[in-house]
C-alpha cells in the first residue's frame, strides 16, 4: 500500500498535479460554501461557462490565459447585475442568458483557433491537470492565497451578507461591494480550477464538498473546514484513481466528491435518509444560529 502511494510521486507531472489538486480542493470548498448557503449554485455555473471567451481571446493575443479568464468572469457578473437592475428579468434568467451567450462565444472562438492553429484546446472544457506547468502551479498558489486571505479577513461581513442582505445593508455594511467582491472571489476560484477539472466540471467542486459537509456539521466555518478536507481528499483520490486505472483526471475527482456526497446523504447522523427518516425541516440549521449570534 505504501509503495502504491509513493509510486506516482516519483514523476514530476504527478507532483505538480497533486499540488494543484490540493489547492483547488481547498479553494473550491471554501468559496463554494457561500454559494451553497446563498442558493446561488447557478451563479458558479454561469461564471464557469463565461470564462471561455476570455481564455480564447487571451490565447489569441498570446497573453496569460488566467488573466483573460478572470476578466471574462468579472465582465459576465457585471452583465448579470446590469440585466437584473435595468430590466424586470429575474437573476436566474439573467444568469442563464449571460452564461449561454458567453459559452457560445467561447466555443466559437476556440473552434476558430483550432481551425487555424491545428491544436487541441478542449482541455479548457474538461481540464488537463496532468499537463500543468511550474508557472501554472505558481499562479494557482497565488490565487489561492489571495482568495483565502480575503475570506479570512472578511468572514463575518460575508457571513452576515450571505444570510441576510437586507439586514447587512441596514447595519451599514457595503452590500454592493461585498456582492461584487464575492463574485470576484468566485471568478478567481474558477480560474484557479480550470486546469484541474475544466469549466464544465468546476461547479461540482464548488458545490459538492460544501454540500457534503453541510449534511454533517452545523456552522458555516465548520462547513468550510470539513468541506476543504473533503475537497482535498476527493482531488487526491481522483488523481490516484486516474493514475492507476487510466481514467480522465477531472471526472475522476468529481466522481469521488459525488460518491462522498451520496454517502453523507444516506448516512448523515442528522440528515441521513437511512439514519434520520423523519423530516428535520422544523430544526433551525446551525448556520442560522451562528448568524443570529453574530447579529447579537
C-alpha positions as CSV (number, residue, x, y, z in Angstrom):
1,X,0.0,0.0,0.0
2,X,2.8,2.4,0.9
3,X,4.6,1.6,-2.3
4,X,1.4,2.3,-4.3
5,X,1.1,5.7,-2.6
6,X,4.7,6.6,-3.2
7,X,5.0,5.3,-6.8
8,X,3.2,8.3,-8.6
9,X,5.3,10.8,-6.6
10,X,8.5,9.9,-8.5
11,X,7.1,11.7,-11.5
12,X,7.3,15.4,-11.8
13,X,4.0,15.8,-13.5
14,X,2.2,13.9,-10.7
15,X,3.9,16.1,-8.1
16,X,2.7,19.2,-9.8
17,X,-0.8,17.7,-10.4
18,X,-1.2,16.8,-6.7
19,X,-0.2,20.3,-5.6
20,X,-2.8,21.7,-8.0
21,X,-5.4,19.2,-6.8
22,X,-4.8,20.1,-3.1
23,X,-5.1,23.8,-3.8
24,X,-8.2,23.5,-5.9
25,X,-9.9,21.1,-3.5
26,X,-9.3,23.6,-0.6
27,X,-10.2,26.7,-2.5
28,X,-13.4,25.4,-4.2
29,X,-14.8,24.1,-0.9
30,X,-14.2,27.4,1.0
31,X,-15.7,29.7,-1.7
32,X,-18.4,27.2,-2.7
33,X,-19.8,27.2,0.9
34,X,-21.0,30.8,0.4
35,X,-22.6,29.8,-3.0
36,X,-24.4,26.8,-1.5
37,X,-25.9,28.5,1.6
38,X,-26.9,31.5,-0.5
39,X,-28.6,29.2,-3.0
40,X,-26.6,30.6,-5.9
41,X,-25.1,27.4,-7.4
42,X,-26.2,28.5,-10.9
43,X,-24.1,31.6,-10.5
44,X,-21.0,29.4,-10.2
45,X,-22.0,27.6,-13.3
46,X,-22.7,30.9,-15.1
47,X,-19.2,32.3,-14.3
48,X,-17.6,29.0,-15.1
49,X,-19.0,28.9,-18.6
50,X,-18.5,32.6,-19.1
51,X,-14.7,32.5,-18.8
52,X,-14.3,30.7,-22.1
53,X,-14.2,33.8,-24.3
54,X,-11.5,35.3,-22.1
55,X,-9.5,32.1,-22.4
56,X,-9.8,32.1,-26.2
57,X,-9.0,35.8,-26.6
58,X,-6.0,35.6,-24.3
59,X,-4.7,32.6,-26.2
60,X,-5.1,34.5,-29.5
61,X,-3.3,37.5,-28.1
62,X,-0.5,35.4,-26.6
63,X,-1.2,36.7,-23.0
64,X,-1.7,34.8,-19.8
65,X,-4.9,32.8,-20.0
66,X,-5.6,33.2,-16.3
67,X,-5.9,37.0,-16.8
68,X,-8.2,36.6,-19.8
69,X,-10.4,34.1,-18.0
70,X,-10.6,36.4,-14.9
71,X,-11.6,39.4,-16.9
72,X,-14.3,37.5,-18.7
73,X,-15.6,36.1,-15.4
74,X,-15.9,39.6,-13.9
75,X,-17.5,41.0,-17.1
76,X,-20.1,38.3,-17.0
77,X,-21.0,39.1,-13.4
78,X,-21.3,42.7,-14.3
79,X,-23.5,41.8,-17.2
80,X,-25.8,39.7,-15.0
81,X,-26.1,42.6,-12.5
82,X,-26.8,45.1,-15.2
83,X,-29.6,43.0,-16.7
84,X,-31.1,42.3,-13.3
85,X,-31.1,46.0,-12.3
86,X,-32.1,47.5,-15.6
87,X,-35.0,45.2,-16.5
88,X,-37.7,43.1,-15.0
89,X,-35.7,40.0,-15.8
90,X,-35.0,37.9,-12.6
91,X,-31.5,37.0,-11.6
92,X,-31.7,33.3,-12.5
93,X,-32.9,34.2,-16.0
94,X,-30.2,36.8,-16.4
95,X,-27.6,34.2,-15.4
96,X,-28.9,31.7,-17.9
97,X,-28.9,34.3,-20.7
98,X,-25.3,35.6,-20.0
99,X,-23.6,32.2,-19.4
100,X,-25.2,30.7,-22.5
101,X,-24.1,33.7,-24.7
102,X,-20.6,33.7,-23.3
103,X,-20.3,30.0,-23.6
104,X,-21.4,30.0,-27.2
105,X,-19.0,32.8,-28.0
106,X,-16.1,30.9,-26.3
107,X,-16.9,27.7,-28.2
108,X,-16.9,29.7,-31.4
109,X,-13.6,31.3,-30.7
110,X,-12.0,28.1,-29.7
111,X,-13.2,26.4,-32.9
112,X,-11.7,29.2,-35.0
113,X,-8.4,28.9,-33.1
114,X,-8.3,25.2,-33.6
115,X,-9.1,25.6,-37.3
116,X,-6.2,28.0,-37.9
117,X,-3.6,26.5,-35.5
118,X,-4.3,22.8,-35.5
119,X,-4.2,22.5,-31.8
120,X,-6.5,21.0,-29.2
121,X,-8.0,23.4,-26.7
122,X,-10.6,21.0,-25.3
123,X,-8.7,20.9,-22.0
124,X,-10.2,24.3,-21.3
125,X,-13.6,22.5,-21.1
126,X,-12.6,19.2,-19.4
127,X,-9.3,20.0,-17.6
128,X,-5.8,18.7,-18.1
129,X,-4.3,18.6,-14.6
130,X,-1.6,16.2,-15.7
131,X,-0.2,18.8,-18.0
132,X,0.2,21.6,-15.5
133,X,3.5,23.6,-15.6
134,X,5.5,25.1,-12.8
135,X,4.2,28.5,-13.8
136,X,0.6,27.4,-13.6
137,X,1.3,25.9,-10.2
138,X,2.7,29.2,-9.1
139,X,-0.3,31.2,-10.5
140,X,-2.8,28.8,-8.8
141,X,-1.0,29.1,-5.5
142,X,-1.0,32.9,-5.7
143,X,-4.7,33.0,-6.5
144,X,-5.5,30.5,-3.6
145,X,-3.5,32.6,-1.1
146,X,-5.3,35.8,-2.2
147,X,-8.8,34.3,-2.0
148,X,-8.3,32.5,1.3
149,X,-6.8,35.7,2.9
150,X,-9.8,37.8,1.8
151,X,-12.2,35.1,3.1
152,X,-10.4,35.1,6.5
153,X,-10.4,38.9,6.8
154,X,-14.0,39.4,5.7
155,X,-15.5,36.2,7.2
156,X,-18.1,37.9,9.5
157,X,-19.1,40.5,6.9
158,X,-19.6,37.9,4.2
159,X,-21.4,35.6,6.6
160,X,-23.9,38.4,7.5
161,X,-24.4,39.4,3.9
162,X,-24.8,35.8,2.7
163,X,-27.7,35.1,5.1
164,X,-29.3,38.5,5.4
165,X,-28.5,41.0,2.7
166,X,-31.2,43.4,3.9
167,X,-30.0,43.2,7.5
168,X,-26.4,43.7,6.4
169,X,-27.5,46.8,4.5
170,X,-29.4,48.2,7.5
171,X,-26.4,47.6,9.6
172,X,-24.3,49.8,7.3
173,X,-22.3,47.2,5.5
174,X,-21.4,48.0,1.9
175,X,-23.6,45.2,0.4
176,X,-22.9,46.1,-3.2
177,X,-19.2,46.0,-2.6
178,X,-19.5,42.7,-0.7
179,X,-21.6,41.2,-3.5
180,X,-19.1,42.3,-6.2
181,X,-16.2,41.0,-4.0
182,X,-17.9,37.6,-3.7
183,X,-18.3,37.4,-7.4
184,X,-14.6,38.3,-7.9
185,X,-13.7,35.5,-5.4
186,X,-15.8,33.0,-7.4
187,X,-14.2,34.1,-10.7
188,X,-10.7,33.7,-9.2
189,X,-11.6,30.3,-7.8
190,X,-12.9,29.1,-11.2
191,X,-9.8,30.4,-13.0
192,X,-7.6,28.6,-10.5
193,X,-9.6,25.3,-11.1
194,X,-9.6,25.4,-14.9
195,X,-6.6,23.2,-15.3
196,X,-7.8,20.7,-12.8
197,X,-11.4,19.9,-13.9
198,X,-12.2,22.4,-16.7
199,X,-15.1,24.8,-16.9
200,X,-17.6,22.1,-17.4
201,X,-17.0,20.3,-14.1
202,X,-15.8,23.1,-11.9
203,X,-19.4,23.6,-10.5
204,X,-19.2,20.2,-8.9
205,X,-16.0,21.0,-6.9
206,X,-17.6,24.4,-5.9
207,X,-20.7,22.9,-4.6
208,X,-20.4,19.2,-3.7
209,X,-17.7,19.3,-0.9
210,X,-19.6,22.1,0.8
211,X,-22.9,20.3,0.4
212,X,-21.5,17.1,1.8
213,X,-20.1,19.0,4.8
214,X,-23.4,20.8,5.3
215,X,-25.1,17.4,5.9
216,X,-22.5,16.6,8.6
217,X,-21.8,19.8,10.6
218,X,-23.8,22.7,11.9
219,X,-21.8,26.0,11.5
220,X,-20.5,27.8,8.4
221,X,-16.9,27.7,9.5
222,X,-17.2,24.0,10.2
223,X,-18.7,23.5,6.7
224,X,-15.7,25.3,5.2
225,X,-13.1,23.3,7.2
226,X,-14.8,19.9,6.6
227,X,-15.6,20.8,3.0
228,X,-12.0,21.7,2.4
229,X,-10.9,18.3,3.8
230,X,-13.5,16.6,1.6
231,X,-12.4,18.6,-1.4
232,X,-8.7,17.8,-0.9
233,X,-9.4,14.1,-0.3
234,X,-11.6,14.0,-3.4
235,X,-8.9,15.7,-5.5
236,X,-6.0,13.4,-4.3
237,X,-8.1,10.3,-4.5
238,X,-9.3,11.2,-8.0
239,X,-5.7,11.7,-9.1
240,X,-4.6,8.3,-7.8
241,X,-7.6,6.7,-9.5
242,X,-6.6,8.4,-12.7
243,X,-3.0,7.2,-12.4
244,X,-3.7,3.6,-11.6
245,X,-6.8,3.0,-13.7
246,X,-6.0,5.3,-16.7
247,X,-9.1,7.5,-16.1
248,X,-9.6,11.1,-17.0
249,X,-8.4,13.1,-14.0
250,X,-11.1,15.8,-13.8
251,X,-14.1,13.4,-14.0
252,X,-12.4,11.0,-11.5
253,X,-12.1,13.8,-9.0
254,X,-15.7,14.8,-9.4
255,X,-16.9,11.2,-9.1
256,X,-15.1,10.8,-5.8
257,X,-16.7,14.0,-4.5
258,X,-20.1,12.9,-5.7
259,X,-19.7,9.5,-4.1
260,X,-18.8,11.1,-0.7
261,X,-21.9,13.3,-1.0
262,X,-24.1,10.2,-1.7
263,X,-22.7,8.5,1.5
264,X,-23.4,11.6,3.5
265,X,-26.9,11.9,2.1
266,X,-27.7,8.3,3.1
267,X,-25.9,8.1,6.4
268,X,-25.5,11.6,7.9
269,X,-26.2,11.4,11.6
270,X,-28.6,14.4,11.4
271,X,-30.0,14.4,7.9
272,X,-29.2,10.9,6.5
273,X,-32.0,9.2,4.6
274,X,-31.3,5.9,6.4
275,X,-30.3,7.3,9.8
276,X,-32.9,10.1,10.2
277,X,-36.0,9.2,8.1
278,X,-38.2,11.9,9.8
279,X,-38.1,15.4,8.4
280,X,-35.7,17.8,10.1
281,X,-37.4,20.8,8.5
282,X,-38.5,22.2,11.8
283,X,-35.0,22.3,13.2
284,X,-33.1,25.6,13.0
285,X,-29.9,25.0,10.9
286,X,-26.7,25.7,12.8
287,X,-25.6,28.3,10.3
288,X,-28.7,30.3,11.0
289,X,-28.0,30.1,14.8
290,X,-24.5,31.3,14.0
291,X,-25.8,34.3,12.2
292,X,-28.2,35.0,15.0
293,X,-25.4,35.0,17.5
294,X,-23.3,37.2,15.2
295,X,-26.1,39.8,15.0
296,X,-26.4,39.9,18.8
